[in-house]
Structures are given as C-alpha cells and as structure tokens.
C-alpha cells in the first residue's frame, strides 16, 4: 500500500486497533453462529478487546 508510507505513527496505531477490534467482532459473530450463549460470546469479546476499545462491547453498542 503506497499510501501507508505517508501515514504517521498515530494513524498506523489507529489502523492496528481497528484491525484488532474487527477480528474480535468477527470472532464474536462466529461464537454466536456456533450456538453459544450471548453472555459467553460477549465475555470472549471483552477479553479480546481489553485495552483496545472503549466500553464493555469493544467500541460497538447495539440493541439485543
């Protein structure tokens, strides 16, 4: 990615955080698809996002 060379350190760190959050959310979706309870999948999401995102739901809030 040629544009990445122009990004500063803060932008690169932000990109990395988004990727961690995206992976954690994808894993939560797969957990739910496997038929596991929402509270188990939510706890997994919290563990994977610890220190990365704001809030209990890894930076994502929606209705349940």
ChimeraX commands (.cxc) that place a marker at each C-alpha (Angstrom):
marker #1 position 0.00,0.00,0.00 radius 0.5
marker #1 position 1.79,3.11,-1.22 radius 0.5
marker #1 position -0.42,5.47,0.78 radius 0.5
marker #1 position 0.58,3.75,4.06 radius 0.5
marker #1 position 4.08,5.17,3.73 radius 0.5
marker #1 position 2.56,8.66,4.09 radius 0.5
marker #1 position 0.65,7.86,7.30 radius 0.5
marker #1 position 2.06,8.98,10.61 radius 0.5
marker #1 position 2.63,6.74,13.61 radius 0.5
marker #1 position -0.69,7.68,15.27 radius 0.5
marker #1 position -2.63,6.79,12.13 radius 0.5
marker #1 position -0.84,3.44,11.85 radius 0.5
marker #1 position -1.63,2.68,15.51 radius 0.5
marker #1 position -5.28,3.56,14.90 radius 0.5
marker #1 position -5.38,1.22,11.91 radius 0.5
marker #1 position -3.92,-1.58,14.02 radius 0.5
marker #1 position -6.56,-1.01,16.74 radius 0.5
marker #1 position -9.34,-1.17,14.18 radius 0.5
marker #1 position -8.00,-4.47,12.90 radius 0.5
marker #1 position -7.87,-5.95,16.41 radius 0.5
marker #1 position -11.44,-4.80,17.05 radius 0.5
marker #1 position -12.61,-6.18,13.70 radius 0.5
marker #1 position -11.07,-9.56,14.43 radius 0.5
marker #1 position -12.62,-9.61,17.91 radius 0.5
marker #1 position -16.06,-8.79,16.48 radius 0.5
marker #1 position -15.69,-11.44,13.78 radius 0.5
marker #1 position -14.79,-13.99,16.46 radius 0.5
marker #1 position -17.85,-12.94,18.48 radius 0.5
marker #1 position -20.05,-13.45,15.43 radius 0.5
marker #1 position -18.58,-16.90,14.86 radius 0.5
marker #1 position -19.15,-17.71,18.54 radius 0.5
marker #1 position -22.82,-16.78,18.23 radius 0.5
marker #1 position -23.13,-18.70,14.95 radius 0.5
marker #1 position -21.82,-21.76,16.78 radius 0.5
marker #1 position -24.84,-21.53,19.05 radius 0.5
marker #1 position -23.01,-20.38,22.15 radius 0.5
marker #1 position -24.87,-18.08,24.56 radius 0.5
marker #1 position -24.57,-14.33,24.09 radius 0.5
marker #1 position -23.02,-13.86,27.53 radius 0.5
marker #1 position -20.21,-16.31,26.74 radius 0.5
marker #1 position -19.51,-14.67,23.38 radius 0.5
marker #1 position -19.68,-11.22,24.97 radius 0.5
marker #1 position -17.11,-12.19,27.59 radius 0.5
marker #1 position -14.84,-13.51,24.85 radius 0.5
marker #1 position -15.23,-10.19,23.03 radius 0.5
marker #1 position -14.29,-8.29,26.19 radius 0.5
marker #1 position -11.15,-10.36,26.66 radius 0.5
marker #1 position -10.04,-9.92,23.04 radius 0.5
marker #1 position -10.64,-6.16,23.12 radius 0.5
marker #1 position -9.21,-5.41,26.54 radius 0.5
marker #1 position -7.13,-2.25,26.38 radius 0.5
marker #1 position -8.04,-1.58,22.75 radius 0.5
marker #1 position -11.59,-0.24,22.64 radius 0.5
marker #1 position -13.79,1.89,24.84 radius 0.5
marker #1 position -16.63,0.28,26.71 radius 0.5
marker #1 position -17.81,-3.17,27.51 radius 0.5
marker #1 position -18.70,-4.07,23.92 radius 0.5
marker #1 position -15.43,-3.27,22.19 radius 0.5
marker #1 position -16.49,0.11,20.87 radius 0.5
marker #1 position -19.77,-1.20,19.47 radius 0.5
marker #1 position -23.18,-0.73,21.01 radius 0.5
marker #1 position -26.39,-2.09,19.57 radius 0.5
marker #1 position -29.70,-3.48,20.73 radius 0.5
marker #1 position -30.24,-7.02,21.97 radius 0.5
marker link #1:1,2 radius 0.2
marker link #1:2,3 radius 0.2
marker link #1:3,4 radius 0.2
marker link #1:4,5 radius 0.2
marker link #1:5,6 radius 0.2
marker link #1:6,7 radius 0.2
marker link #1:7,8 radius 0.2
marker link #1:8,9 radius 0.2
marker link #1:9,10 radius 0.2
marker link #1:10,11 radius 0.2
marker link #1:11,12 radius 0.2
marker link #1:12,13 radius 0.2
marker link #1:13,14 radius 0.2
marker link #1:14,15 radius 0.2
marker link #1:15,16 radius 0.2
marker link #1:16,17 radius 0.2
marker link #1:17,18 radius 0.2
marker link #1:18,19 radius 0.2
marker link #1:19,20 radius 0.2
marker link #1:20,21 radius 0.2
marker link #1:21,22 radius 0.2
marker link #1:22,23 radius 0.2
marker link #1:23,24 radius 0.2
marker link #1:24,25 radius 0.2
marker link #1:25,26 radius 0.2
marker link #1:26,27 radius 0.2
marker link #1:27,28 radius 0.2
marker link #1:28,29 radius 0.2
marker link #1:29,30 radius 0.2
marker link #1:30,31 radius 0.2
marker link #1:31,32 radius 0.2
marker link #1:32,33 radius 0.2
marker link #1:33,34 radius 0.2
marker link #1:34,35 radius 0.2
marker link #1:35,36 radius 0.2
marker link #1:36,37 radius 0.2
marker link #1:37,38 radius 0.2
marker link #1:38,39 radius 0.2
marker link #1:39,40 radius 0.2
marker link #1:40,41 radius 0.2
marker link #1:41,42 radius 0.2
marker link #1:42,43 radius 0.2
marker link #1:43,44 radius 0.2
marker link #1:44,45 radius 0.2
marker link #1:45,46 radius 0.2
marker link #1:46,47 radius 0.2
marker link #1:47,48 radius 0.2
marker link #1:48,49 radius 0.2
marker link #1:49,50 radius 0.2
marker link #1:50,51 radius 0.2
marker link #1:51,52 radius 0.2
marker link #1:52,53 radius 0.2
marker link #1:53,54 radius 0.2
marker link #1:54,55 radius 0.2
marker link #1:55,56 radius 0.2
marker link #1:56,57 radius 0.2
marker link #1:57,58 radius 0.2
marker link #1:58,59 radius 0.2
marker link #1:59,60 radius 0.2
marker link #1:60,61 radius 0.2
marker link #1:61,62 radius 0.2
marker link #1:62,63 radius 0.2
marker link #1:63,64 radius 0.2
view
